[in-house]
Amino acid sequence: MKYGLSQKFSDIYNKEAESAYFSPGRINLIGEHIDYNGGLVMPCAITFGTYLLIAPNPDGVFRFRSLNFNDAPDIPLQSSYQKIGDGWFNFPLGVIDHFLKDGHQFHGLDMLYFGDIPIGAGLSSSASIEVVTAFALNELFNTGYSKLDLVKIAKSVENNFIGMNCGIMDQFAVAFGEKDKAIILNCNTLNYELVNSNIKNYVLAIINTNKSRKLVESKYNKRVEECQTALTALKQELDINYLCDIDTTTFNQYKHLITNEVVCKRAKHVIEENDRVKLAANALANNNLAEFGKLMYASHDSLRDLYEVSGKELDVVVEYAKTNPAVAGARMTGAGFGGCAIALVKQEEFENFSLELSTYYTNKIGYAPSIYSSLIGNGAGIYNEYSVAGGQL
């Protein structure tokens, strides 16, 4: 198996794994900090993700092992659980807790996780772990959940078990992603459309700034609160449920209702970004990568100036990208506060882009970024049913 995971499972548990699953990470092409504001986002699955190998055990114990983390707890089967510290295993433990509270009967499991997603980079490693666990439990115990049910379970775990006030985009993207397709997702209705990515001879460059951040400890929840404050102010005269229920024109007519300047900036980003997603979907559908790239840059500028979730490291990446003619567009992706940027780079120029960006970034920041090339990949599934980035069971 890819990365020799079957052998590593055997080394740890002295038996063979009985099943294997994969769930990707995700990037968001455009539409940032929209998912909890009821608007449109454009994520896609990537070809990096989380692998999970499982075998049952007769001991009534959940054994969590990871090749990425040292924590290796053995947790006895109970009727429910609570978060235990800040360990990585809380993400799958929260999923197990949700299934148990729904009345499902489990036996013990020996589990081995491995992710090739850069940890803390903003590519949704947490959603990937949650969804791969939910998918595996659904298959193993025949619990009968639909794919959308599993997405909602994973989001509930993130919100209520982990304590992170995220929207549904990350879990949706890693579950519903398809090769070479972007997802246009309405985060309010959960209506979605798969569109051909049409990036042709371009690849997705994923640039990890190597400035790690932990979202629960960051200002992410503060931004959610500020958006709610803006919404409350606008609802004095508008019958809306989310900021993204209005467009930029309407916002400009009613923004005087928001008396706090910072809160007004947050709302302005959200509403204008939602409009940008609509324009970007049209540009992608019409093979207009030049226009798509301009919208990516505009998105980054707004996230930097209005939403204030960028930072020097992310800004330096985008600053360089604007000087390279092989780049169609670039922006920070994910929640920000460090993490990753993405760029659309001509495939034949990717190596030169990586070398030049690394030099530029290191001179400005003092240490190097990590740069990866990804295609748009498939969503969660049983690992031996399809190839993931060329890996076969």
HUNORTA-V348127 format. One record per backbone hydrogen bond with DSSP energy under -0.5 kcal/mol. NH is the residue of the N-H (numbers start at 0). CO is the residue of the C=O. If there is no record, write none. Layout:
BEGIN
nh: (NH	NH)
co: (CO	CO)
END
This chain:
BEGIN
nh: (3	4	7	8	9	10	11	12	13	17	18	20	21	22	23	24	25	26	28	28	29	33	36	37	38	40	41	43	45	46	49	50	51	52	53	54	56	59	61	62	62	63	63	64	64	66	74	74	75	76	84	86	89	90	92	93	94	95	96	97	98	99	100	101	102	103	107	108	109	110	110	111	112	113	115	116	120	127	128	129	130	131	132	133	134	135	136	137	138	139	140	142	143	149	150	151	152	153	154	155	156	157	158	159	160	160	161	162	163	164	165	171	172	173	174	175	176	179	180	181	182	183	183	184	184	185	186	186	189	192	194	194	196	201	202	203	204	204	205	205	206	206	207	207	208	208	211	212	214	216	217	217	219	222	223	224	225	226	227	228	229	230	231	232	233	234	235	236	237	239	243	244	245	250	251	252	253	253	254	256	257	258	260	263	264	265	266	267	268	269	270	271	272	273	274	275	276	277	278	279	280	281	282	283	284	285	286	287	288	291	292	293	294	295	296	297	298	299	300	301	302	303	304	305	306	308	309	314	315	316	317	318	319	320	321	322	323	323	324	326	327	327	328	330	332	336	338	339	339	340	341	342	343	344	344	345	346	348	349	352	353	354	355	356	357	358	359	360	361	362	363	364	365	365	369	371	373	373	376	376	378	379	380	382	383	384	385	387	388	390)
co: (0	1	3	4	5	6	7	8	9	53	53	51	380	49	173	47	122	43	26	41	41	30	33	34	33	184	29	26	24	374	22	113	20	111	18	109	107	56	74	60	108	61	72	62	110	112	61	72	73	59	82	83	86	87	88	89	90	91	92	93	94	95	96	97	99	98	56	60	54	62	108	52	64	50	48	48	117	123	124	125	126	127	128	129	130	131	132	133	134	135	136	137	137	145	146	147	148	149	150	151	152	153	154	155	155	156	156	157	157	162	163	167	168	169	170	171	172	375	177	194	42	181	192	40	182	190	38	184	185	183	181	192	179	198	344	373	202	342	203	371	204	340	205	369	206	338	209	119	212	213	213	214	214	218	219	220	221	222	223	224	225	226	227	228	229	230	232	233	233	237	36	241	242	246	247	248	249	250	250	253	254	256	258	259	260	261	262	263	264	265	266	267	268	269	270	271	272	273	274	275	276	277	278	279	280	281	283	282	286	287	288	289	290	291	292	293	294	295	296	297	298	299	300	301	301	302	302	310	311	312	313	314	315	316	317	319	319	320	322	323	325	343	343	341	339	308	210	120	332	206	330	204	328	202	342	325	200	345	346	348	349	350	351	352	353	354	355	356	357	358	359	360	360	361	207	205	203	371	44	374	176	173	21	19	19	381	382	390	386	387)
END
